[in-house]
Amino acid sequence: MSVTSPESMSWRMGKRFMRHRMAVASLCLIALLAMASFGAPVIEAALGVDADKTNLFNRSATPSLDHPLGTDELGRDLLVRLLYGGRVSLIVGLAAAAVAAVAGTFIGLLAGYYGGWLDSILMRVTDGVIALPLLPLLIVLAAVDLTKLGLPTVLTESENVSLYRIVLIISFVGWTTVARLVRAETLTLKRREFIRAAISQGAGAGRVMRVHILPNAISPIIVATTLSIGNIILLESVLSFLGLGIQPPAASWGAMLTNAQELIWANPTLAIWPGLLIFVTVIAFNFLGDGLQDALDPRALD
């Protein structure tokens, strides 16, 4: 019986991923968008503009060399604000997905490995979170006044507090899918002979979960996390659109859509650009998740 080396497995997974053209194109698009967004200060300096500086004498200007996409309703450069908004969306999407994945993995491992009453309690909690009406719950949590929760003033007055809050709120309800996937994978793996052999040799529960189960369950975690990023970006945009997400003067695609509502007929590009970027980014992450799912599927035939 031949044994497939890790290098051979990685090569085969890479080949399967490269055959998924939309996933490859999406990865390139996400990388390009990330470089442009996190390089926003460089582009801002190159154009000689200030993303937060208003100029009421140059409102809703048409595209020019100084302002490649024109200006918004307050005379601010539209391109630079879109890039700063992309930075916010990507940070929220990646951070919230990572936090949710860690929490879901931890809960799924405990539930699947120990079973019994612990499994029942954790899965009922998971079912309860899934049953909650997502958008109304997020709106209520986002509307909570942090100053009345006894939090330090340094935190509540921080300019990034709205960013931290959105990440935590979305993570609070976003871990359930990963938890269920990891639990199912753990239930399957713990019956395998190599797990029983490790236990018979004296390996503790923590080591078995960390060394033997988690590496073999990493594929569904990666896929679920990637697919969730698009939904998280969409949720952040919705909350910002409702005025409960990223607060001005920080740029956000959802907030930019809110400001463009009254000018949709006078200057439709103010709504088209952020809406288009939200759409493209969410679709790109979904295609990337599909490609990773195909590439990491152990049952796939090369």
C-alpha positions in Angstrom: 0.0 0.0 0.0 1.5 3.3 -1.1 1.6 6.3 1.3 1.0 9.7 -0.1 3.6 12.3 1.1 2.5 15.7 2.4 4.2 17.4 -0.5 2.3 15.2 -3.0 -1.0 15.9 -1.3 -0.3 19.7 -1.3 0.6 19.5 -5.0 -2.7 17.7 -5.8 -4.7 20.1 -3.8 -3.0 23.0 -5.6 -3.8 21.5 -9.0 -7.4 21.0 -8.0 -7.7 24.6 -6.9 -6.0 25.9 -10.0 -8.6 24.1 -12.1 -11.3 26.2 -10.5 -10.9 29.3 -12.6 -13.4 31.4 -10.8 -11.7 30.7 -7.5 -8.3 31.6 -8.9 -9.7 34.8 -10.4 -11.4 35.6 -7.1 -8.2 35.1 -5.1 -6.4 37.5 -7.5 -9.2 40.0 -7.2 -9.2 39.8 -3.3 -5.4 40.2 -3.2 -5.6 43.2 -5.5 -8.4 44.8 -3.5 -6.5 44.1 -0.2 -3.3 45.7 -1.5 -5.1 48.7 -2.7 -7.1 49.1 0.5 -4.2 48.7 2.9 -2.2 50.9 0.6 -4.8 53.6 0.8 -2.5 56.1 2.7 0.1 55.7 -0.1 -2.5 56.4 -2.8 -3.9 59.3 -0.7 -0.5 60.9 -0.5 0.2 60.3 -4.2 -3.1 62.1 -5.2 -2.4 64.8 -2.6 -5.8 64.6 -1.0 -7.2 64.0 2.5 -9.9 61.4 2.8 -11.6 63.2 5.7 -11.1 66.8 4.5 -14.3 68.4 3.2 -14.5 70.9 0.3 -18.0 72.2 -0.2 -16.9 74.1 -3.2 -16.0 70.9 -5.0 -19.0 68.7 -4.1 -20.0 65.8 -6.4 -17.2 66.7 -8.9 -16.8 64.6 -12.0 -13.8 62.3 -12.4 -10.5 64.2 -13.1 -6.7 63.7 -12.7 -6.9 65.0 -9.1 -10.0 62.9 -8.3 -10.1 59.8 -10.5 -13.6 58.8 -9.4 -14.8 62.3 -8.6 -15.8 63.6 -5.1 -18.7 62.8 -2.8 -21.4 65.1 -1.4 -19.0 66.8 0.9 -16.2 67.2 -1.6 -14.0 64.3 -0.4 -12.1 62.2 -2.8 -14.3 59.2 -3.6 -11.6 56.8 -4.6 -9.6 57.2 -1.4 -12.7 56.8 0.7 -13.7 53.7 -1.1 -10.2 52.2 -0.4 -10.5 53.1 3.3 -13.9 51.6 3.3 -12.4 48.4 1.8 -9.9 48.3 4.6 -12.7 48.4 7.2 -14.7 45.7 5.4 -11.8 43.4 5.0 -10.6 43.8 8.6 -14.1 43.2 9.9 -14.6 40.2 7.6 -11.3 38.5 8.4 -11.2 39.3 12.1 -14.7 38.3 12.8 -14.4 35.1 10.8 -11.2 34.2 12.6 -12.6 34.8 16.0 -15.8 32.9 15.1 -13.7 30.0 13.7 -11.6 29.8 16.9 -14.7 29.8 19.1 -16.6 27.3 16.9 -13.6 25.0 16.7 -13.1 24.9 20.5 -16.8 24.2 21.1 -17.0 21.6 18.3 -13.9 19.8 19.6 -15.3 19.6 23.2 -18.7 18.5 22.1 -17.5 15.9 19.7 -14.7 14.4 21.8 -16.4 14.3 25.2 -20.0 13.7 24.1 -22.6 13.0 26.7 -24.1 15.8 28.7 -21.5 18.3 27.6 -22.3 17.6 23.9 -26.0 18.0 24.6 -25.6 21.3 26.4 -23.2 22.8 23.8 -25.3 21.7 20.9 -28.5 23.1 22.5 -26.7 26.4 22.9 -25.7 26.2 19.3 -29.2 25.5 18.2 -30.5 28.4 20.3 -28.0 30.8 18.7 -29.0 29.6 15.2 -32.7 30.1 16.0 -32.2 33.7 17.0 -33.4 36.3 14.4 -30.0 37.4 13.1 -30.5 40.9 11.8 -32.7 42.2 14.6 -30.4 40.8 17.2 -27.4 42.5 15.5 -29.2 45.8 15.4 -30.1 45.6 19.1 -26.5 44.7 20.1 -25.0 47.4 17.9 -27.4 50.0 19.4 -26.2 49.3 23.0 -24.6 52.3 24.7 -21.1 51.2 25.7 -20.8 54.0 28.3 -23.6 52.3 30.4 -21.8 49.0 30.5 -19.1 50.1 32.9 -16.3 49.8 30.3 -13.2 51.9 30.6 -13.5 55.4 29.2 -10.3 54.9 27.1 -12.1 52.1 25.3 -15.5 53.7 24.8 -14.0 56.9 23.5 -11.5 55.1 21.2 -11.9 56.0 17.5 -11.8 52.3 16.6 -14.4 51.2 19.2 -17.1 50.8 16.6 -14.8 48.5 14.6 -14.1 46.4 17.7 -17.8 46.2 18.6 -18.8 45.0 15.1 -16.2 42.3 15.1 -17.3 41.0 18.6 -21.0 41.2 17.8 -20.7 39.3 14.5 -18.4 36.8 16.1 -20.9 36.2 18.9 -23.4 34.7 16.4 -21.0 33.5 13.7 -19.4 30.5 15.3 -22.2 28.0 15.0 -21.4 26.6 11.5 -17.8 25.9 12.4 -18.9 24.3 15.7 -21.2 21.9 14.0 -18.7 20.9 11.3 -15.9 20.4 13.8 -18.2 18.3 16.1 -19.2 16.1 13.2 -15.6 15.6 12.1 -14.5 14.9 15.7 -17.2 12.3 16.1 -15.8 10.5 13.0 -12.2 10.8 13.8 -12.3 9.7 17.4 -13.4 6.3 16.2 -10.4 5.9 14.0 -7.6 3.5 14.9 -4.8 6.1 15.2 -6.9 8.0 17.8 -7.5 4.9 19.8 -3.8 4.0 19.6 -2.8 7.5 20.9 -5.2 7.1 23.8 -3.9 3.6 24.6 -0.4 5.0 24.7 -1.4 7.5 27.4 -2.1 10.7 25.4 -4.4 13.0 27.3 -7.6 14.5 25.9 -6.0 17.9 25.2 -3.1 16.3 23.2 -5.4 14.1 21.2 -7.6 17.0 20.2 -4.7 19.3 19.5 -2.3 17.0 17.8 -4.5 14.3 16.2 -8.0 15.6 15.6 -7.6 19.3 14.9 -5.0 18.9 12.0 -7.4 16.3 10.3 -10.4 18.6 10.7 -8.7 21.7 9.4 -10.1 21.5 5.9 -13.8 22.1 6.7 -12.7 24.8 9.1 -10.8 26.7 6.3 -13.7 26.3 3.9 -16.4 27.4 6.4 -14.3 30.4 7.5 -13.7 31.5 3.9 -17.3 31.2 3.0 -18.4 33.2 6.1 -16.2 36.2 5.3 -18.5 37.3 2.5 -21.6 37.1 4.7 -19.8 39.0 7.5 -18.8 41.8 5.1 -22.5 42.0 4.0 -23.6 42.2 7.6 -21.2 44.9 8.4 -22.4 46.9 5.4 -26.0 46.5 6.5 -25.3 47.7 10.0 -23.2 50.6 8.7 -26.0 51.4 6.2 -28.5 51.6 9.2 -26.1 53.9 11.1 -25.1 51.2 13.7 -21.8 50.1 12.3 -18.6 52.1 11.6 -19.1 55.6 12.7 -18.1 58.8 10.8 -15.7 60.2 9.9 -14.3 56.7 9.3 -15.1 55.4 5.8 -17.3 52.4 5.3 -19.1 51.1 2.2 -22.3 50.8 4.0 -22.1 54.3 5.4 -21.3 55.6 2.0 -24.4 54.0 0.7 -26.4 55.7 3.4 -25.0 59.1 2.5 -25.8 58.5 -1.2 -29.5 57.8 -0.6 -30.6 61.4 -1.1 -28.3 61.9 -4.1 -29.1 58.7 -5.9 -30.6 60.6 -8.9 -28.3 63.6 -8.9 -25.1 61.6 -8.5 -25.7 57.9 -8.8 -22.0 57.0 -8.8 -21.9 57.7 -5.0 -24.1 54.6 -4.6 -22.9 52.5 -7.5 -19.3 52.3 -6.5 -19.7 51.2 -2.9 -22.6 48.9 -3.8 -20.5 47.3 -6.6 -17.5 46.8 -4.4 -19.7 45.1 -1.7 -21.2 42.8 -4.4 -17.9 41.9 -6.0 -16.1 41.3 -2.7 -18.8 39.0 -1.3 -19.1 37.1 -4.6 -15.3 36.7 -4.7 -15.1 35.2 -1.2 -17.9 32.8 -2.1 -16.1 31.6 -5.2 -12.9 31.3 -3.2 -14.6 29.2 -0.6 -16.1 26.9 -3.4 -12.6 26.5 -4.9 -11.1 25.6 -1.5 -13.9 23.1 -0.8 -13.1 21.3 -4.1 -9.4 21.4 -3.5 -9.5 20.2 0.1 -12.0 17.5 -0.5 -10.2 14.2 0.3 -12.7 12.3 -1.9 -11.9 14.3 -5.0 -10.5 12.4 -7.9 -7.5 13.9 -9.7 
